[in-house]
């Protein structure tokens, strides 16, 4: 691994990343630890976290507001790709990891650090996402992962921190492991580790229980420009305002909860609960708009691209040659994906009930069965003859008639 003198540590303010500060200095001989907390719209006041890092031995405690960058550079491209891992999870947490990795590498360069560090354990997905992303951005920088090597239980970790003046949590910690950003929340561990256990209502924060949702439906109109959400109910909004307002509207109607058995990259299954109100609706709306504005062959071919894209992001390969190649394909397809989708929200459901676009490929006078029908019905006979010719030849051969 080699000795590092100055390290930039990805910092959340939790027990593990806080104990990483003295551990790096005492056990691994690091002279200076700079912490970096990324503000991705998680709704927390980060000043106490900043102060906690300094009290725990950090020489500098950085807070980087990267919420808009998170949306424009990571979330919106994923929406254009209709990215759903295993066709269900919209990657709300996974998308943050390559950005945090980039922030670490940028900070290391700015402050002259020869290593970066994070507090991931050895059985999660995030360690892979951080390590591989950092290596792609700077293959020469060291990556230190203390929690993967110190073999301490949570109680031992707390006790180690107390030796260096880090107070133990003052209250009994929640049994759940929760991660949050502007796109949503992920909840795991505790009672949720039993796949048979119904998630208790207390774990949800962004979405209402169905019993507490409005008794009248609400309609929302989402406008896209080249595949990127830009308007809400006709109002042009900044990325942060659009996502924040849509989260509130959609969550009020109980939409956006996901409960799934997820196949982790490291080979184990885990039970995951997600709340991603706006993101789920945006992916669904975007896919619907594509069905109106893209040709059949592009739409159908793109579905396979989307699956590969989702797996690459989940598996920590945001910065990879294949991902870059898929980005180019996806961006080309989005040139005509502009228009408006109308969504009906009611009692835990979000249904698309209308769509319109100046780039619509829908032709009413060809699709109608009314008097305005301009489709040449006689042309169908010759088309069917040629289309079905291989099948007829095959059938005759099978019957011994050819």
GIFENWO-V44899 format. One record per pair of residues at least 4 apart in sequence whose C-alpha atoms are under 8 Angstrom apart, sorted by the first residue. I is the first residue (numbers start at 0). J is the second residue. D is the distance in whole Angstrom. If there is no record, write none. Layout:
I J D
I J D
This chain:
0 141 7
2 27 7
2 28 7
2 29 7
3 28 7
3 29 6
3 30 8
3 113 6
3 114 6
3 141 8
4 28 7
4 29 5
4 30 5
4 31 6
4 112 7
4 113 7
4 114 8
5 29 6
5 30 6
5 31 5
5 32 6
5 33 8
5 111 8
5 112 5
5 113 6
5 114 7
6 29 7
6 31 6
6 32 5
6 33 6
6 107 7
6 112 5
6 113 6
6 114 5
6 115 5
6 116 7
7 32 6
7 33 5
7 34 6
7 35 7
7 103 6
7 106 7
7 107 6
7 112 7
7 114 7
7 115 5
7 116 6
8 16 8
8 32 7
8 33 6
8 34 5
8 35 6
8 103 7
8 115 6
8 116 5
8 117 6
9 16 8
9 34 6
9 35 5
9 36 6
9 99 8
9 103 7
9 115 8
9 116 6
9 117 5
9 118 7
10 16 6
10 17 7
10 34 6
10 35 5
10 36 5
10 37 8
10 117 7
10 118 8
11 16 6
11 17 8
11 36 6
11 48 7
12 16 6
12 17 6
12 48 5
12 49 8
12 51 7
12 52 7
13 17 6
14 18 6
14 156 8
14 157 7
15 19 6
15 118 6
15 146 7
15 156 7
16 20 7
16 117 7
16 118 5
17 21 8
17 52 7
17 55 7
17 160 8
17 165 8
18 22 6
18 55 8
18 156 7
18 157 8
18 159 7
18 160 5
18 165 8
19 23 6
19 118 7
19 145 6
19 146 8
20 24 7
20 32 6
20 52 8
20 55 7
20 56 6
20 57 7
21 25 6
21 55 7
21 56 7
21 160 8
21 163 7
22 26 5
22 27 7
22 145 8
23 27 5
23 28 6
23 29 6
23 32 8
23 145 7
24 28 5
24 29 4
24 30 6
24 31 7
24 32 8
25 29 7
31 57 7
31 58 6
32 56 8
32 57 5
32 58 6
32 59 7
33 57 6
33 58 6
33 59 5
33 60 6
33 61 7
34 52 7
34 57 6
34 59 6
34 60 5
34 61 6
35 60 6
35 61 5
35 62 6
35 63 7
35 103 7
36 45 8
36 49 8
36 60 8
36 61 6
36 62 5
36 63 6
37 62 6
37 63 5
37 64 6
37 65 7
37 99 7
38 45 8
38 62 7
38 63 6
38 64 5
38 65 6
38 66 6
39 64 7
39 65 6
39 66 4
39 67 8
39 69 7
39 95 8
39 180 5
39 181 6
40 66 5
40 180 5
40 181 4
41 179 5
41 180 4
41 181 5
42 180 8
42 181 8
44 48 8
45 49 6
45 62 7
46 50 6
47 51 6
48 52 6
49 53 7
49 60 5
49 61 7
49 62 7
50 54 6
50 60 8
51 55 6
52 56 7
52 57 6
52 60 6
53 57 5
53 58 6
53 59 7
53 60 6
54 165 8
55 163 8
55 164 7
55 165 6
65 69 6
66 70 6
66 181 7
66 239 7
67 71 6
67 238 7
67 239 6
68 72 6
68 73 7
69 73 5
69 74 6
69 95 7
69 98 7
70 74 5
70 75 6
70 238 7
70 239 7
71 75 5
71 76 7
71 238 7
72 76 7
73 77 6
73 94 6
73 95 8
73 98 8
74 78 6
74 91 8
74 94 7
75 79 6
75 227 6
75 228 8
76 80 6
76 227 8
77 81 6
77 82 5
78 82 6
78 226 8
78 227 7
78 278 8
78 281 7
78 282 5
78 285 7
79 226 5
79 227 7
79 282 8
79 285 7
79 329 7
79 330 8
79 333 7
80 305 6
80 308 7
80 329 6
81 282 5
81 283 8
81 285 7
81 286 6
81 305 6
82 89 6
82 90 7
82 282 7
82 305 6
82 306 7
82 308 7
82 309 5
83 87 5
83 88 5
83 89 4
83 90 7
83 305 8
83 306 7
83 309 6
84 88 5
84 89 6
84 90 7
84 306 7
84 309 5
84 310 6
84 313 7
85 306 8
86 306 8
87 257 8
88 257 7
88 273 8
89 275 8
89 278 7
89 279 7
90 94 6
90 309 8
90 312 8
90 313 7
91 95 7
91 180 8
91 182 6
91 183 6
91 184 8
91 275 7
91 278 8
92 96 7
92 178 7
92 179 7
92 180 8
92 182 8
92 183 8
92 184 8
92 185 7
93 97 8
93 125 8
93 128 8
93 312 7
93 313 6
93 315 8
94 98 7
94 312 7
94 313 8
95 99 6
96 100 6
96 125 7
96 128 6
96 129 6
96 315 8
97 101 6
97 128 7
97 129 7
97 132 6
97 315 7
97 317 7
97 318 8
98 102 6
99 103 6
99 129 8
100 104 6
100 129 6
100 132 6
100 133 6
101 105 6
101 132 8
101 133 7
101 136 7
102 106 6
103 107 6
103 115 7
104 108 6
104 115 7
104 133 7
104 136 7
104 137 7
105 109 6
106 110 6
106 112 8
107 111 6
107 112 5
107 113 7
107 114 7
107 115 7
108 112 6
113 140 6
113 141 7
114 140 6
114 141 4
114 142 6
114 143 7
115 140 7
115 141 6
115 142 5
115 143 6
116 142 5
116 143 5
116 144 6
116 145 8
117 129 8
117 143 7
117 144 6
117 145 8
118 144 6
118 145 7
118 146 6
118 147 8
119 123 7
119 125 7
119 126 5
119 144 7
119 146 6
119 147 7
120 126 7
120 144 8
120 146 5
120 147 5
121 126 7
121 146 8
121 147 5
122 265 7
123 127 8
123 263 7
123 264 8
123 265 7
124 128 7
124 263 6
124 264 6
124 265 7
124 313 8
124 314 7
124 315 8
125 129 6
125 315 8
126 130 6
127 131 6
127 314 7
127 315 6
128 132 6
128 313 8
128 314 7
128 315 4
128 316 7
129 133 6
129 315 7
130 134 6
130 142 7
131 135 6
131 315 6
131 316 7
132 136 6
132 315 7
132 316 7
132 317 7
132 318 6
133 137 6
133 138 7
133 140 8
133 142 8
134 138 4
134 139 7
134 140 7
135 318 6
135 319 7
136 318 8
144 148 7
145 149 6
146 150 7
146 151 8
151 155 5
151 156 6
152 156 6
153 157 6
154 158 6
155 159 6
156 160 6
157 161 6
157 167 6
158 162 7
158 167 8
159 163 7
160 164 7
160 165 5
160 166 7
160 167 8
161 165 5
161 166 6
161 167 7
168 172 7
174 188 7
174 189 5
174 190 8
175 186 6
175 187 6
175 188 5
175 189 5
176 185 8
176 186 6
176 187 5
176 188 6
176 189 8
177 184 7
177 185 6
177 186 5
177 187 7
178 184 6
178 185 5
178 186 7
179 183 6
179 184 4
179 185 7
180 184 7
181 242 8
181 243 7
182 242 7
182 275 6
182 276 8
182 277 7
182 278 6
183 205 8
183 273 7
183 274 5
183 275 4
183 276 7
183 278 8
184 273 6
184 274 5
184 275 7
185 271 7
185 272 6
185 273 5
185 274 7
186 202 7
186 271 6
186 272 5
186 273 6
187 191 6
187 192 7
187 270 7
187 271 5
187 272 6
188 192 5
188 270 8
190 196 7
191 196 6
191 197 8
191 198 7
191 270 7
191 271 8
192 269 7
192 270 6
193 270 8
194 260 8
194 270 6
198 202 7
200 208 7
203 207 8
203 274 7
205 246 7
205 247 7
205 250 6
205 274 7
205 275 8
205 276 7
206 249 8
206 250 4
206 251 6
206 252 7
206 253 5
206 254 6
206 255 7
206 256 7
206 274 7
206 276 7
207 211 6
207 212 6
207 250 6
207 251 6
207 252 6
207 253 5
207 254 8
208 212 7
208 253 6
209 252 7
209 253 6
209 346 6
209 347 6
212 251 6
212 252 5
212 253 6
212 345 8
212 346 6
213 251 8
213 252 7
213 345 8
213 346 7
214 345 8
214 346 8
215 345 7
216 343 7
216 344 6
216 345 5
216 346 8
217 343 6
217 344 5
217 345 7
218 341 7
218 342 6
218 343 5
218 344 6
219 231 7
219 232 6
219 341 6
219 342 5
219 343 7
219 344 8
220 230 8
220 231 6
220 232 5
220 233 7
220 339 6
220 340 6
220 341 4
220 342 6
221 228 7
221 229 8
221 230 6
221 231 5
221 232 6
221 233 8
221 284 8
221 339 6
221 340 5
221 341 6
221 342 8
222 228 6
222 229 6
222 230 5
222 231 6
222 232 8
222 233 7
222 337 7
222 338 6
222 339 4
222 340 6
223 227 5
223 228 4
223 229 5
223 230 7
223 285 8
223 336 7
223 337 5
223 338 5
223 339 6
224 228 6
224 229 6
224 336 7
224 337 4
224 338 7
225 333 5
225 334 5
225 335 6
225 336 5
225 337 5
226 285 7
226 333 5
226 334 8
226 336 5
226 337 6
228 238 8
228 241 8
228 281 8
229 235 6
229 236 6
229 237 7
229 238 7
229 241 7
230 234 5
230 235 4
230 236 6
230 241 7
231 235 7
231 236 7
231 241 7
231 245 8
236 240 6
236 241 5
237 241 6
238 242 6
239 243 6
240 244 6
241 245 6
242 246 6
242 277 6
242 278 8
243 247 6
243 277 8
244 248 6
245 249 6
245 276 8
245 277 5
246 250 6
246 275 8
246 276 5
246 277 5
247 251 6
248 252 7
249 253 7
249 254 6
249 255 7
249 276 6
249 277 6
249 344 7
250 254 5
250 255 7
250 276 6
250 277 8
252 344 6
252 345 6
252 346 6
252 347 6
252 348 8
253 346 6
253 347 4
253 348 7
254 276 6
254 344 8
254 346 8
254 347 5
254 348 6
254 349 7
255 273 8
255 274 5
255 275 5
255 276 4
255 277 7
255 279 6
255 280 8
255 347 8
256 272 7
256 273 6
256 274 5
256 275 7
256 276 7
257 271 8
257 272 6
257 273 5
257 274 6
257 275 8
258 270 7
258 271 6
258 272 5
258 273 7
259 270 6
259 271 6
259 272 7
260 268 6
260 269 6
260 270 5
260 271 6
261 268 5
261 269 5
261 270 6
261 271 7
262 266 7
262 267 6
262 268 5
262 269 7
263 267 6
263 268 6
263 269 7
264 313 8
264 314 6
275 279 6
276 280 7
277 281 6
278 282 6
279 283 6
280 284 6
280 349 7
281 285 6
282 286 6
283 287 6
284 288 6
284 340 6
284 342 8
284 351 7
285 289 6
286 290 6
287 291 7
287 340 8
287 351 8
287 354 8
288 292 6
288 336 7
288 337 8
288 338 7
288 339 8
288 340 7
288 354 7
288 355 8
289 293 5
289 298 7
289 336 6
290 294 8
290 295 8
290 298 7
291 354 8
291 355 8
291 356 8
291 359 5
291 360 6
291 361 7
292 335 6
292 336 6
292 337 8
292 356 7
292 358 6
292 359 5
292 360 5
293 297 6
293 298 6
293 332 8
293 335 7
293 336 7
293 360 7
294 298 6
294 360 8
295 299 6
296 300 6
297 301 6
297 332 8
298 302 7
299 303 8
300 304 7
301 305 6
301 329 8
302 306 7
303 307 6
304 308 6
304 325 7
305 309 6
306 310 6
307 311 6
308 312 6
308 322 7
308 325 7
309 313 6
310 314 6
311 315 6
311 316 5
311 317 6
311 322 7
312 316 6
312 317 5
316 322 7
317 322 6
318 322 7
318 323 7
319 323 6
320 324 6
321 325 6
322 326 6
323 327 7
324 328 7
325 329 6
326 330 6
327 331 6
328 332 7
329 333 6
330 334 7
332 336 8
335 358 6
336 358 7
337 356 6
337 357 8
337 358 7
338 354 7
338 355 6
338 356 4
338 357 7
338 358 8
339 354 6
339 355 5
339 356 6
340 351 7
340 352 8
340 353 6
340 354 4
340 355 7
341 351 6
341 352 6
341 353 5
341 354 6
342 349 6
342 350 5
342 351 4
342 352 6
342 353 7
343 348 8
343 349 6
343 350 5
343 351 6
343 352 7
344 348 6
344 349 5
344 350 7
345 349 7
355 359 7
361 366 8
362 366 6
363 367 6
364 371 6
364 372 5
364 373 6
364 374 8
365 372 6
365 373 5
365 374 5
366 372 7
366 374 8
367 371 7
367 372 6
368 372 6
375 379 7
376 380 8
377 381 8
378 382 7
379 383 6
380 384 6
381 385 6
382 386 6
383 387 6
384 388 6
387 391 6
388 392 6
389 393 6
390 394 6
391 395 6
392 396 6
392 401 7
393 397 6
394 398 6
395 399 6
395 400 5
395 401 5
396 400 6
396 401 5
